[in-house]
């Protein structure tokens, strides 16, 4: 095993991640799952791979003008492309870490077979949203999405787990969600409800059934809550103009499906 300080390894991981195409990279110890428990212990990294001491979370953006066409094949193919890129990055990062003698594995970006498999059992094998939250990439908004300063919720993540000793990033203080209610009002499936106690309650089955309807129309996932969120530096360049014209949105929804 290569002898590398935690600080040097962190720099090496960040450099490698950028070479692989990541826009965001953060690291954290897997102890944070037990220190700030949100999910059942069965979902904690060490419950699955006991040797996993640290998590490396990689993020890439979903481009705002393409997200604005949702639901459409434009958004579906953006989503699918991001999945391929994330899995490729995670595979290559895992290969790089193992080549230096560390133990490493990655959770693929979705970790579920199909949208149908989520009906009545909405939890995938692993939550990259929580991993990114623990690593300080962003905070969890009312819509249950990760919200980042750079891209709001228009970001996709993948997680590599390793026994390498890596300098950690801090979790973010405060909350990036501004509680504007747009995701609540705009959700086509009416999956969110405001019970006045933190983030919205989510009807996961209602969300999943809506996705199944969209799948039958040959353009999914939905992504409305991702689209309407006003948080994110990525929106600054589109201020004062529509990200997509009304006729353009209709065009993308009607063609190619």
URSUL-V264498 format. One record per residue. OMEGA is omega in whole degrees, 0 to 359 (999 if undefined). Layout:
BEGIN
{{OMEGA} {OMEGA}}
END
This chain:
BEGIN
{{178} {178} {183} {179} {178} {181} {180} {179} {177} {178} {179} {178} {179} {179} {180} {180} {179} {177} {181} {177} {179} {173} {180} {175} {179} {181} {177} {173} {179} {174} {183} {177} {180} {179} {180} {188} {176} {176} {175} {184} {180} {182} {181} {182} {184} {174} {181} {176} {187} {182} {187} {183} {184} {177} {173} {183} {180} {181} {174} {184} {163} {190} {190} {181} {177} {176} {184} {177} {187} {357} {182} {174} {177} {179} {180} {181} {172} {179} {180} {179} {179} {177} {180} {181} {181} {179} {179} {179} {182} {178} {182} {176} {178} {177} {181} {180} {180} {178} {178} {175} {179} {170} {182} {175} {178} {171} {176} {193} {181} {179} {168} {188} {183} {179} {178} {182} {182} {179} {180} {180} {195} {184} {171} {183} {184} {179} {175} {175} {179} {179} {180} {176} {179} {181} {177} {178} {180} {176} {183} {184} {179} {182} {183} {173} {168} {177} {182} {176} {186} {189} {187} {177} {182} {184} {176} {186} {171} {188} {174} {179} {185} {173} {178} {179} {187} {175} {185} {168} {179} {171} {180} {173} {175} {186} {179} {177} {182} {175} {182} {178} {183} {180} {178} {185} {188} {183} {182} {183} {183} {185} {184} {172} {182} {179} {174} {181} {178} {184} {183} {169} {183} {173} {186} {181} {178} {178} {182} {180} {177} {178} {177} {176} {179} {178} {177} {177} {176} {168} {180} {5} {185} {177} {181} {181} {176} {183} {190} {181} {184} {183} {174} {178} {182} {182} {185} {185} {181} {180} {179} {179} {176} {175} {174} {180} {177} {179} {178} {177} {179} {179} {181} {180} {187} {187} {176} {181} {999}}
END
